[in-house]
Amino acid sequence: MISNYLYKMKQNGVFDEIVGLWIGNYEHESMITLEQIVQDVLENEYNFPIIKSDNFGHGIFKTVIPIGVKARIDTAEKEKIKLLEECLVIE
């Protein structure tokens, strides 16, 4: 099922427009991992970093991911994702 969504995104040019991909947890009864699915779909055709986070997705642990906030993804750094804008304003 998830591979269908990814192939549709590929056909619609989504992966031509992004500069990084952040994936989370995904468990399927077939034991295929999300990393394997993404690699099969992308077929090494793209040159952007892909981050896997265990506290994002359909698992027990979750983190908030702000949508529309500029971030920097650097797979060589310890802190792989750094938000470049404020995403929460407390008044």
N, CA, C and O of each residue as an XYZ file, in Angstrom:
364
protein
N       0.817     -1.197      0.000
C       0.000      0.000      0.000
C       0.866      1.268      0.000
O       0.646      2.178     -0.800
N       1.855      1.317      0.911
C       2.705      2.498      0.975
C       3.509      2.669     -0.310
O       3.775      3.794     -0.733
N       3.894      1.559     -0.929
C       4.652      1.661     -2.177
C       3.805      2.300     -3.272
O       4.329      3.031     -4.113
N       2.511      2.034     -3.269
C       1.616      2.671     -4.250
C       1.633      4.188     -4.107
O       1.691      4.913     -5.100
N       1.582      4.664     -2.856
C       1.625      6.114     -2.614
C       2.949      6.704     -3.092
O       2.978      7.762     -3.721
N       4.039      6.010     -2.787
C       5.347      6.513     -3.191
C       5.511      6.514     -4.708
O       6.065      7.459     -5.271
N       5.032      5.457     -5.375
C       5.108      5.430     -6.844
C       4.263      6.544     -7.456
O       4.657      7.145     -8.456
N       3.108      6.822     -6.860
C       2.269      7.913     -7.362
C       2.980      9.255     -7.196
O       2.930     10.107     -8.083
N       3.648      9.436     -6.044
C       4.417     10.657     -5.827
C       5.546     10.774     -6.850
O       5.823     11.858     -7.362
N       6.187      9.651     -7.136
C       7.274      9.644     -8.125
C       6.748     10.017     -9.505
O       7.350     10.836    -10.198
N       5.634      9.422     -9.907
C       5.046      9.708    -11.213
C       4.598     11.165    -11.326
O       4.625     11.743    -12.412
N       4.187     11.751    -10.211
C       3.738     13.144    -10.215
C       4.876     14.136    -10.027
O       4.633     15.338     -9.914
N       6.120     13.652     -9.992
C       7.274     14.544     -9.942
C       7.603     15.104     -8.577
O       8.404     16.033     -8.473
N       7.007     14.566     -7.526
C       7.262     15.085     -6.180
C       8.738     14.976     -5.821
O       9.301     15.912     -5.253
N       9.371     13.863     -6.137
C      10.771     13.655     -5.767
C      11.729     14.511     -6.590
O      12.902     14.646     -6.241
N      11.231     15.090     -7.682
C      12.043     16.031     -8.453
C      12.071     17.409     -7.798
O      12.929     18.231     -8.116
N      11.148     17.659     -6.897
C      10.994     18.980     -6.300
C      11.537     19.078     -4.876
O      11.741     20.186     -4.380
N      11.775     17.959     -4.213
C      12.199     18.016     -2.815
C      13.712     17.955     -2.702
O      14.397     17.516     -3.626
N      14.228     18.399     -1.563
C      15.670     18.376     -1.330
C      16.039     17.443     -0.180
O      17.211     17.343      0.182
N      15.060     16.766      0.390
C      15.306     15.816      1.466
C      14.035     15.066      1.789
O      12.935     15.535      1.495
N      14.183     13.897      2.394
C      13.037     13.069      2.736
C      13.207     12.564      4.160
O      14.281     12.092      4.534
N      12.144     12.664      4.953
C      12.157     12.225      6.343
C      11.126     11.127      6.479
O       9.933     11.362      6.284
N      11.572      9.938      6.809
C      10.653      8.821      6.966
C      10.651      8.361      8.416
O      11.611      8.576      9.155
N       9.565      7.731      8.801
C       9.418      7.266     10.180
C       9.244      5.771     10.255
O       9.725      5.022      9.405
N       8.542      5.351     11.293
C       8.299      3.929     11.509
C       7.205      3.410     10.596
O       6.235      4.103     10.290
N       7.390      2.184     10.176
C       6.373      1.502      9.384
C       6.606      0.016      9.550
O       7.682     -0.491      9.234
N       5.617     -0.667     10.036
C       5.730     -2.112     10.208
C       4.647     -2.783      9.383
O       3.470     -2.434      9.469
N       5.060     -3.741      8.592
C       4.127     -4.468      7.748
C       4.232     -5.947      8.093
O       5.296     -6.438      8.469
N       3.126     -6.637      7.961
C       3.114     -8.065      8.307
C       4.112     -8.889      7.504
O       4.527     -9.962      7.942
N       4.502     -8.391      6.324
C       5.476     -9.106      5.499
C       6.907     -8.910      5.998
O       7.836     -9.541      5.494
N       7.081     -8.033      6.988
C       8.383     -7.704      7.580
C       9.286     -6.889      6.652
O      10.465     -6.709      6.957
N       8.770     -6.399      5.540
C       9.553     -5.502      4.693
C       9.629     -4.144      5.393
O       8.640     -3.660      5.943
N      10.805     -3.547      5.363
C      10.985     -2.271      6.051
C      10.648     -1.105      5.124
O      10.648     -1.235      3.900
N      10.367      0.018      5.739
C      10.092      1.226      4.970
C      11.318      1.635      4.160
O      11.198      2.132      3.040
N      12.492      1.420      4.735
C      13.712      1.744      4.012
C      13.809      0.944      2.712
O      14.191      1.486      1.675
N      13.464     -0.335      2.767
C      13.496     -1.171      1.569
C      12.486     -0.686      0.534
O      12.778     -0.656     -0.661
N      11.309     -0.312      0.995
C      10.267      0.169      0.080
C      10.720      1.450     -0.603
O      10.588      1.590     -1.819
N      11.255      2.385      0.177
C      11.714      3.666     -0.381
C      12.837      3.426     -1.382
O      12.842      4.021     -2.460
N      13.780      2.568     -1.042
C      14.881      2.276     -1.968
C      14.374      1.647     -3.259
O      14.861      1.979     -4.339
N      13.413      0.754     -3.161
C      12.848      0.128     -4.358
C      12.162      1.151     -5.257
O      12.292      1.093     -6.479
N      11.440      2.079     -4.659
C      10.710      3.081     -5.436
C      11.669      4.093     -6.055
O      11.542      4.425     -7.233
N      12.622      4.582     -5.275
C      13.519      5.643     -5.758
C      14.594      5.116     -6.705
O      15.079      5.871     -7.548
N      14.977      3.860     -6.595
C      15.925      3.214     -7.509
C      17.206      4.016     -7.742
O      17.739      4.028     -8.852
N      17.697      4.681     -6.708
C      18.925      5.484     -6.800
C      18.871      6.542     -7.897
O      19.909      6.917     -8.442
N      17.682      7.027     -8.227
C      17.530      8.044     -9.273
C      17.649      9.466     -8.729
O      17.717     10.418     -9.507
N      17.675      9.622     -7.414
C      17.650     10.954     -6.818
C      18.847     11.128     -5.895
O      19.378     10.164     -5.344
N      19.258     12.385     -5.741
C      20.416     12.686     -4.908
C      20.012     13.649     -3.790
O      20.422     14.810     -3.784
N      19.213     13.163     -2.856
C      18.875     13.963     -1.689
C      18.991     13.090     -0.448
O      18.858     11.869     -0.525
N      19.243     13.725      0.708
C      19.383     12.933      1.933
C      18.042     12.357      2.374
O      16.990     12.972      2.197
N      18.109     11.176      2.946
C      16.924     10.525      3.510
C      17.224     10.224      4.969
O      18.212      9.563      5.288
N      16.372     10.711      5.840
C      16.533     10.522      7.278
C      15.479      9.547      7.760
O      14.317      9.645      7.368
N      15.867      8.615      8.599
C      14.931      7.671      9.228
C      14.895      7.999     10.707
O      15.941      8.060     11.353
N      13.718      8.209     11.248
C      13.553      8.552     12.652
C      12.594      7.566     13.300
O      11.481      7.360     12.817
N      13.027      6.962     14.387
C      12.184      5.974     15.059
C      11.052      6.602     15.873
O      10.126      5.896     16.271
N      11.104      7.882     16.124
C      10.027      8.509     16.895
C       9.103      9.352     16.013
O       8.569     10.377     16.437
N       8.935      8.893     14.789
C       8.048      9.545     13.846
C       7.381      8.458     13.030
O       8.062      7.628     12.428
N       6.081      8.451     13.002
C       5.384      7.439     12.218
C       4.315      6.743     13.023
O       3.654      7.357     13.860
N       4.144      5.459     12.769
C       3.070      4.695     13.386
C       3.579      3.835     14.535
O       3.118      2.707     14.712
N       4.503      4.340     15.303
C       5.028      3.596     16.435
C       4.522      4.160     17.748
O       3.642      5.020     17.777
N       5.093      3.663     18.829
C       4.684      4.106     20.165
C       5.159      5.529     20.430
O       4.391      6.359     20.915
N       6.425      5.816     20.115
C       6.997      7.121     20.377
C       6.774      8.042     19.186
O       6.956      7.652     18.032
N       6.380      9.257     19.488
C       6.090     10.213     18.414
C       6.738     11.560     18.731
O       6.939     11.912     19.894
N       7.051     12.286     17.699
C       7.541     13.641     17.847
C       6.738     14.540     16.917
O       6.172     14.073     15.929
N       6.691     15.800     17.227
C       5.962     16.755     16.396
C       6.871     17.213     15.264
O       8.020     17.593     15.490
N       6.351     17.173     14.062
C       7.091     17.640     12.901
C       6.334     18.828     12.324
O       5.244     18.661     11.778
N       6.898     20.021     12.440
C       6.198     21.195     11.919
C       6.153     21.180     10.393
O       7.153     20.891      9.737
N       5.016     21.487      9.852
C       4.838     21.518      8.404
C       5.003     22.958      7.929
O       4.423     23.879      8.505
N       5.785     23.145      6.890
C       5.964     24.467      6.309
C       7.080     25.277      6.936
O       7.274     26.434      6.565
N       7.814     24.713      7.868
C       8.927     25.403      8.516
C      10.219     24.995      7.809
O      10.443     23.815      7.543
N      11.052     25.967      7.513
C      12.319     25.653      6.858
C      13.222     24.893      7.822
O      13.335     25.227      9.001
N      13.859     23.860      7.279
C      14.757     23.029      8.080
C      15.958     22.651      7.238
O      15.915     22.694      6.008
N      17.023     22.283      7.917
C      18.221     21.814      7.221
C      18.425     20.355      7.592
O      18.414     19.996      8.769
N      18.612     19.519      6.580
C      18.903     18.110      6.784
C      20.364     17.895      6.420
O      20.792     18.202      5.307
N      21.119     17.365      7.368
C      22.530     17.092      7.118
C      22.865     15.740      7.733
O      22.978     15.623      8.953
N      23.019     14.745      6.918
C      23.243     13.387      7.415
C      24.626     13.219      8.038
O      24.880     12.209      8.694
N      25.525     14.182      7.848
C      26.867     14.081      8.423
C      26.925     14.634      9.846
O      27.876     14.357     10.576
N      25.936     15.397     10.239
C      25.918     16.019     11.564
C      25.262     15.115     12.594
O      24.461     14.245     12.253
N      25.615     15.331     13.878
C      24.972     14.582     14.958
C      23.493     14.937     15.034
O      22.636     14.059     15.135
N      23.204     16.235     14.984
C      21.828     16.717     14.963
C      21.427     16.804     13.500
O      21.650     17.830     12.856
N      20.841     15.746     12.972
C      20.625     15.604     11.534
C      19.596     16.571     10.964
O      19.676     16.945      9.794
N      18.638     16.972     11.776
C      17.607     17.906     11.319
C      17.619     19.113     12.237
O      17.501     18.983     13.456
N      17.761     20.282     11.645
C      17.777     21.514     12.418
C      16.720     22.451     11.852
O      16.742     22.772     10.663
N      15.797     22.889     12.699
C      14.781     23.843     12.268
C      15.421     25.208     12.129
O      16.160     25.639     13.014
N      15.150     25.894     11.034
C      15.755     27.198     10.754
C      14.812     28.348     11.065
O      15.195     29.514     10.975
N      13.585     28.022     11.428
C      12.584     29.041     11.770
C      11.877     28.614     13.063
O      11.842     27.437     13.422
N      11.323     29.609     13.738
C      10.509     29.285     14.902
C       9.219     28.640     14.422
O       8.648     29.047     13.410
N       8.768     27.640     15.150
C       7.538     26.981     14.737
C       6.488     27.006     15.828
O       5.356     26.574     15.610
N       6.847     27.505     17.000
C       5.908     27.560     18.110
C       6.052     28.898     18.796
O       7.144     29.284     19.212
N       4.951     29.596     18.909
C       4.954     30.882     19.583
C       4.118     30.746     20.847
O       2.936     30.412     20.772
N       4.713     31.000     22.001
C       4.016     30.942     23.278
C       3.806     32.364     23.759
O       4.760     33.126     23.919
N       2.576     32.705     23.983
C       2.257     34.080     24.439
C       1.847     34.082     25.882
O       1.544     35.138     26.436
